Amino acid sequence: MRLLLAIILFASPIWPLGRNPMPGDPFIIVNKENNQLAYIDNGEIQGTFHVATGKTTSLTPEGLFSVTVKAKNPYYRRKNIPGGDPRNPLGSRWIGFDAKGTDGRIYGIHGTNQPSSIGKYISNGCIRMNNKNVEYLFDKVPIGTKVLVVKTKKNFNLLGKEYGALK
């Protein structure tokens, strides 16, 4: 009975982690082809931003994911650097998503202390943004927001329509 209930909830359109965006929902698209991110809300593209992605194509996972964690001034565990420290490579915000079955603490969209890296293929898998841009995005997207990561020549309008986020 519990298994049946769980299946019904996760498949339900009211369950935020198990569906495509509904028209009007916030939606993020990252295109590794041109290292750009589009933020869509209320059925329209609200902004596009340059980002940095993985050194190799396989490092930044592709697919449709959900935002599961958000943090201001995130702590950098790998090198024990506190949030807010200028040496912290995660910058001022972390928007973690559940790529490859993770919990949102491995893959994310985050700021950077290396703004010259934006636009490049340089990360270990995360998506880097300038701090002011990730702060804007952080304030707009709730937990459960869908994040589409692709490598394609398709433009954001076409991708947004294909996934139901654009009118």
Protein Blocks (a to p, Z undefined) as FASTA:
>chain_A
ZZmmmmmmmmpmklmklcccdehiacddddfklopadddeehiafbdcdddddfbfklpc
cdddddfbdcehiacfknopaehiaklmnljbdcddfehhiahlmbccdddfblklgopa
fbgoiacddfklmmmmmmmpcghiacdddddfbdfklmmmmnopaZZ
